[in-house]
Amino acid sequence: MKNMTSENKNLQRAYFSSIKPALSLYIFIGLIQSCAAFLVTVSIGEFFKIHFHSHSSKGRLLHLFGIKPHTLYAFFLLFIILLLIRTLFEFLERWISYQQGELYAKHIREKIFPKQISWSQEKFQEKHFGKYLLRYSNDMKSVQNYLTKGIMGAIKDGCFVLMGFVLLWIIHHLLAIYLLIMTAIFIVIIFIISKLQKNMITASRNERSKLLAFVTRSFHRHKSIKERSMEEATKQRFNGMSDLLYTANMHNNQFESMLQALLTLLQYSIIGILLWLMSLSSSSIGRNDALVFILITLMLISPMKRLLKVPAVINKGKISFGKINEIINSSTDLNQGDEATAAGHDKNNSIPNA
């Protein structure tokens, strides 16, 4: 089992090494998009400063980047440029993510199908072929999410959060340290809780696989079922398996709902604790700095929430990897007799039955 796990990791590592240029480009685009996202939001403060001659804490954040428009014309020009940059790089970021996800799913599909098609007849008949169909549907989607939402998503959101913490550090060192500690604690809590979901995900996948295999088998035997008047018995068996799938899914959905609600609780608890810390005399933070600090923290909530979902995405991906790698790592060496039998079967059946 350990050797198989090691082989699985090596297969994944080899593929990820092959797409390093794409990942590097994705990180670069993500950094630019993150900068533009911060600047578009905080640049609005410059409008109030220029037009109403007021002092805006949002404008102060823009000055940290060395950008100081002095006229409305300069502001609107800056705003349009930043908006166009953010739109362009967000498109590129999402396009590369989708492209790499589809390429990864294509890579996995083109690995497992040749393995299965080369099995001996005895090996293939160990399970009904319907049970293998999930490898090409739900499991493939989970593997795709493992790369796009798990790895690439974590890189993108991680860069955004890191940039946010750098800005927070510039504004107030002590509060930035407190926020970093709280975030680390909450990430550990969510990671531990997410590990508990693994068994529920596995149970749901197993029941879905059984139901899909039963439906496939029943459709394949449709003529026999009609001739033997087994429609009612088949319906009852299907309903029983459907009930088991519903129960397994609802256990997983209940846990997922609790996890998402907990994410919101933890995130806004951070905001509440920050406000409490600011109320203490030991924090000694000015009004404008406090507003900027909270503004940036609010901007970080969405990417932090996505980061906290990453462990669940990784868990689902690992479960699917386990199922897929059972096929990829299975013994496919046919002896001469098997090869001869397979060759003869191919000659007699140029179009295999699905």
Salt bridges, closest charged atoms under 4 A:
GLU46 OE2 - HIS63 NE2 3.22
GLU90 OE1 - ARG86 NE 3.98
GLU90 OE2 - ARG94 NE 3.38
GLU93 OE1 - LYS156 NZ 3.93
GLU110 OE2 - LYS106 NZ 2.93
GLU126 OE1 - LYS123 NZ 3.66
ASP139 OD2 - ARG135 NE 2.49
ASP139 OD1 - ARG205 NH1 3.17
ASP157 OD1 - ARG306 NH2 2.91
GLU207 OE2 - LYS210 NZ 3.99
GLU231 OE2 - LYS226 NZ 3.19
ASP289 OD1 - ARG60 NH1 3.06
